[in-house]
């Protein structure tokens, strides 16, 4: 357990960051799974409608440092490529 006051404060900040990071990651993963299911079901219209929400979630995760910038770009590229292949 932390002894110094600065270590206790760092522990509190770390816990807060962990909560935000897990929340952002869960939101991102949920929307990615949702769009992937729509693509698997060959529902291009619904998948295209959800694409902006997916972009938003992935970009927020990248901006906050939850995932790296190139990982976000790769995810968005692969999903959009799969959706455009349906059309």
C-alpha positions in Angstrom: 0.0 0.0 0.0 1.1 3.5 -0.7 2.8 5.3 2.2 3.5 8.9 1.1 0.8 11.3 0.3 2.1 11.7 -3.3 1.9 7.9 -3.8 -1.6 7.9 -2.4 -2.6 10.6 -4.9 -0.9 8.7 -7.7 -2.9 5.6 -6.7 -6.2 7.6 -6.8 -5.3 9.1 -10.2 -4.3 5.7 -11.6 -7.6 4.2 -10.4 -9.6 7.0 -12.1 -7.7 6.6 -15.4 -8.2 2.8 -15.3 -12.0 3.3 -15.0 -12.1 5.8 -17.9 -9.9 3.5 -20.0 -11.9 0.4 -19.4 -15.2 2.3 -20.1 -13.8 3.7 -23.4 -12.5 0.3 -24.4 -15.8 -1.5 -23.7 -17.7 1.1 -25.6 -15.4 0.7 -28.6 -15.5 -3.1 -28.5 -19.3 -3.2 -28.2 -19.8 -1.1 -31.3 -17.2 -3.0 -33.2 -18.9 -6.3 -32.4 -22.3 -4.9 -33.3 -21.0 -3.7 -36.7 -19.2 -7.0 -37.3 -22.4 -8.9 -36.7 -24.3 -6.7 -39.1 -21.5 -7.3 -41.7 -21.7 -11.1 -41.1 -25.5 -10.9 -41.6 -24.8 -9.0 -44.9 -26.9 -6.1 -43.7 -24.9 -3.3 -45.5 -27.5 -0.5 -44.8 -27.5 -1.0 -41.0 -23.8 -1.4 -40.9 -23.2 1.8 -42.8 -25.6 3.6 -40.5 -23.5 2.4 -37.5 -20.2 3.3 -39.1 -20.1 6.9 -37.8 -20.7 5.6 -34.2 -17.9 3.2 -34.7 -15.6 5.9 -36.0 -16.4 8.1 -33.0 -15.7 5.4 -30.5 -12.5 4.3 -32.1 -11.3 7.9 -32.5 -12.0 8.7 -28.9 -10.1 5.6 -27.7 -7.2 6.6 -29.8 -7.3 10.2 -28.6 -7.3 9.2 -25.0 -4.4 6.8 -25.5 -6.5 3.6 -24.9 -5.4 2.3 -28.3 -2.7 3.6 -30.6 -3.4 5.9 -33.6 -2.4 3.4 -36.2 -4.4 0.6 -34.5 -7.5 2.9 -34.8 -6.8 3.7 -38.4 -6.4 -0.1 -39.2 -9.6 -1.0 -37.4 -11.6 1.7 -39.3 -10.0 0.7 -42.6 -10.8 -3.0 -42.2 -14.4 -2.5 -41.1 -15.1 0.1 -43.9 -13.5 -2.2 -46.4 -15.8 -5.1 -45.3 -18.9 -2.9 -45.5 -18.1 -1.6 -48.9 -17.5 -5.2 -50.1 -21.2 -5.9 -49.2 -22.5 -3.0 -51.4 
